């Protein structure tokens, strides 16, 4: 058995979790914030059997697309935004997936 941690953009989370649920996966959603762009993400927790990992990756690949977004440039994270900062284009979206082994599981 495996636990999949999938970090997805909050804009993609609703359709991705719905697609996973329609395929019979149980999904728990956690609101999270990314450290790089400081924007909202959703971390999906999905418990599944080993042979279903590829199906989860296929669904997330289909519904968690990357796209370009313009963000203000920060001189340094954690400091004030400079008034003369130029916006920069960054790629957002997609999914970061971790697959962890599960030693024991019980649904009570």
N, C-alpha and C positions, 0 to 999 in steps of 0.2 A: 504494500500500500504506500501511496505517496501523498504529500501535501504540496500543492502548487501555490506559490505566492506570486501573483501577477500584479505588477504595478503599472497602472494604465492612466492615461489622461482622464480627468473627470468628465470631459465632454464625450469620451468614448465608453465610459463605464456602464451606462444604462443599456445601450444596445448590446455590448459585449456580455454583460451578465444575463440579459434576457436570452441571448442566443445559447449561452452555456446551459441555462435552466431548461430551455426547450429541448436540448440534447440529453437531458436527464442528470446533469451535474448539480450538486448542491453547492451554492455559492454564498459566502459571507463577505459583505462589503465593509471596508474600513475607510474612513476619510483620512487622507494623509497629505502631507505637504512636502514637495521636493526641495532639496537643499540648494540646487543650482539656480533655478529660476524663481524659487519661492512661490510656486503656483500650486493650485490644488490638484491632487492626484487621488486615485482610489486604489487601494490595495485589495485585491480579490483573494480570498482564501478558498481553495478548492481541494477537497479530499477525494481521492480517486484510486482506482487500481492501476498498477504499473502499465498495463497495455492500453490505457486510455489517454496517456500523456500526449501522444501525437495528435489526437483529436482536439484536445484543449488548445494546443499550439496552433493548429489549423484555424480554429474559431477565432482565437485572439489575433492571429495574423490578418484575418479577413476584416475584422471590425475595429481594430486599433491602428488606424492609419497615421502615418507621419505627415506633417504639414509645416509650412513656414509661418513664422509669427514674428512681428516686429516688437521688440521690447526696448525700454529705455536702457541706456548703457550706464552701468554703475562704476564709479571709480574704484570702489572696493566694497565687497560684501560686508554688510553690517554697518556701513557708514552712510552719511547723507548723500542724496542724489545731487550731483552738480547741475546747476542751471544750464551750463553749456554742453552737457552730455549729448552725444549723438545717438539716435536709436540704432539698434543693431538687429539684424535678422537672424533668428535661431530656428532650429528644427525642433518641434514638439510632437508629442503623440507617440504612437508605437506602444510597445509593451516590453517591460523587463520582467523576465520569468525566472523564478528559482524553483527547483524541484527538490524536495527534501524527503528523505526516507522516514516512514512512520513505524515506530516499533510496536505501538499498541493503539487501539482505537475502540471506543465504546460510545454508543449513542444512548443516553439515559433519559 
